[in-house]
Amino acid sequence: MTVEITRDLIADRLGDVAYDRFLFYLMGPYKSFNLNYVLGEGEQREIDVADLPGPLRRLFRNKDEIDAAKALLRRVQGALRVRPGVNAFLALDVDVSTEDVDAATQSIEYARCSNATAFVLPFLGHNFGVGEEAGSILEALSETHGDRFCFVHEDDVTSAMIRSARVRWDLRVETYGSESELVSKLRVFAAGIMHRERRGDLDRLA
């Protein structure tokens, strides 16, 4: 590792907010839903949306909608940076090259440095990579940071990984039905971490 990922490094590369030292790492799909992957059971094959049954065809007709996964994360990030004013960030924001630190190690270190980490899984997101990264983070940090992690998935999302994570790591799992509900639950989660740090139930991170 030629770049040491620290809380100072992360905070210095993010904009100013009310609670600069409260780092909230947001993880989620950056890519749109991969229709070929899901309907092809993991095999890449060409699938014409026009050939799909009516309900699926209507679901995937709007390209802007299925490409909105990253935009959702950005809107959620912006909302959290305004209220309660925590330093919410995506991995891209820290701008550490994968030539210096590989992506998996980056994710683990960002979570280690953060007061709170949330894995956000919308229905239209391509969530497979998120599950792999989340598993790596939980394997490395669940004993020391387990109370600082939360999975928040849209109502329609089902995942064996989420179910096993709840059992294996006693992970906090929430569901949401709308973007406003998602933001609200993440605000409650952040506030809970803040209160526990102030009471001494969780260590304050320097």
Salt bridges, closest charged atoms under 4 A:
ASP8 OD1 - ARG21 NH1 3.01
ASP67 OD2 - LYS63 NZ 2.55
ASP93 OD1 - ARG74 NH1 2.80
GLU109 OE2 - ARG112 NH2 3.22
GLU139 OE1 - ARG168 NH2 2.93
ASP147 OD2 - ARG196 NH2 3.18
GLU174 OE2 - ARG172 NE 3.21
GLU174 OE1 - LYS185 NZ 3.71
GLU179 OE1 - ARG75 NH2 2.85
GLU181 OE2 - LYS185 NZ 3.62
GLU197 OE2 - ARG148 NH1 2.69
ASP201 OD2 - ARG199 NH2 2.93
